[in-house]
């Protein structure tokens, strides 16, 4: 049986994220996911806005989520809470070369 290939989709970045080298208007390639796959960068929906976060496994099996944007904090979520917010896992970045085309 051939594994299902998940197509990444481009999700716009809503704020500057220096740790990823992206600015507002750039895009992140996000592979759909429905569960926590281990330590990585994920896209979560926070207050209705897609936001990339770094996630790692806590000692008790929960997921520690840290914001990547300046001034962001961190929190611990159960795997169920994490999955409720999960849009996908971040595969890569796409930087806008000519921002004047964004309108």
Secondary structure per residue as TSV (DSSP state, phi and psi in degrees):
chain	resnum	aa	ss	phi	psi
A	1	X	-	360.0	135.3
A	2	X	-	-84.4	133.4
A	3	X	-	-66.4	148.7
A	4	X	-	-72.0	129.1
A	5	X	-	-89.1	122.1
A	6	X	-	-93.9	124.1
A	7	X	-	-83.6	126.5
A	8	X	-	-69.6	153.3
A	9	X	E	-122.7	152.1
A	10	X	E	-87.7	128.3
A	11	X	E	-119.5	126.7
A	12	X	E	-68.4	146.1
A	13	X	-	-87.7	128.9
A	14	X	-	-92.1	-8.9
A	15	X	S	-154.5	164.1
A	16	X	-	-66.4	136.2
A	17	X	B	-132.2	84.0
A	18	X	G	-56.3	-35.6
A	19	X	G	-61.7	-26.6
A	20	X	G	-98.2	-6.6
A	21	X	T	72.1	26.9
A	22	X	B	-119.2	154.3
A	23	X	-	-121.8	165.6
A	24	X	T	-51.1	131.0
A	25	X	T	101.0	-23.3
A	26	X	-	-69.6	175.5
A	27	X	E	-126.6	153.1
A	28	X	E	-116.3	135.1
A	29	X	E	-83.4	119.4
A	30	X	E	-119.6	125.3
A	31	X	E	-90.3	126.6
A	32	X	E	-54.6	141.6
A	33	X	-	-147.3	149.7
A	34	X	S	-120.6	5.2
A	35	X	S	-154.1	163.9
A	36	X	-	-71.8	125.8
A	37	X	-	-105.1	6.2
A	38	X	S	113.1	-179.1
A	39	X	S	-57.7	123.1
A	40	X	E	-174.8	-177.0
A	41	X	E	-101.1	127.7
A	42	X	E	-122.5	161.6
A	43	X	E	-106.7	119.3
A	44	X	E	-113.8	157.1
A	45	X	E	-95.9	111.5
A	46	X	E	-115.9	115.9
A	47	X	T	53.0	40.9
A	48	X	T	81.6	1.5
A	49	X	E	-116.3	129.4
A	50	X	E	-65.3	130.2
A	51	X	E	-141.2	126.7
A	52	X	E	-75.4	140.9
A	53	X	E	-140.0	155.2
A	54	X	E	-94.3	130.1
A	55	X	E	-121.8	140.5
A	56	X	E	-142.6	160.0
A	57	X	E	-82.3	129.4
A	58	X	-	-80.4	166.0
A	59	X	T	-58.6	-33.8
A	60	X	T	-87.5	3.3
A	61	X	S	96.7	-10.5
A	62	X	-	-69.4	179.5
A	63	X	E	-116.1	122.4
A	64	X	E	-90.0	122.3
A	65	X	E	-113.0	126.0
A	66	X	E	-120.3	129.4
A	67	X	E	-64.8	147.8
A	68	X	-	-100.0	-14.9
A	69	X	S	-83.1	151.9
A	70	X	T	-56.4	135.2
A	71	X	T	84.1	-2.9
A	72	X	-	-76.6	157.6
A	73	X	-	-110.3	-159.2
A	74	X	E	-140.7	159.7
A	75	X	E	-152.9	165.1
A	76	X	E	-112.4	131.0
A	77	X	E	-121.2	150.6
A	78	X	-	-70.4	163.8
A	79	X	H	-63.1	-34.1
A	80	X	H	-64.9	-44.9
A	81	X	H	-62.1	-42.7
A	82	X	H	-59.4	-46.9
A	83	X	H	-64.3	-32.8
A	84	X	H	-63.7	-27.2
A	85	X	H	-99.4	-10.7
A	86	X	E	-73.3	127.7
A	87	X	E	-101.2	-35.4
A	88	X	E	165.9	-176.3
A	89	X	E	-105.0	136.8
A	90	X	E	-77.4	125.1
A	91	X	E	-94.9	-40.9
A	92	X	E	-170.3	-179.1
A	93	X	E	-114.5	156.9
A	94	X	E	-136.2	108.4
A	95	X	-	-90.7	137.7
A	96	X	-	-78.7	125.3
A	97	X	S	-87.7	-32.6
A	98	X	-	-126.2	91.9
A	99	X	G	-66.3	-17.6
A	100	X	G	-65.2	-20.5
A	101	X	G	-78.9	-11.0
A	102	X	G	-74.8	-15.1
A	103	X	-	93.5	360.0
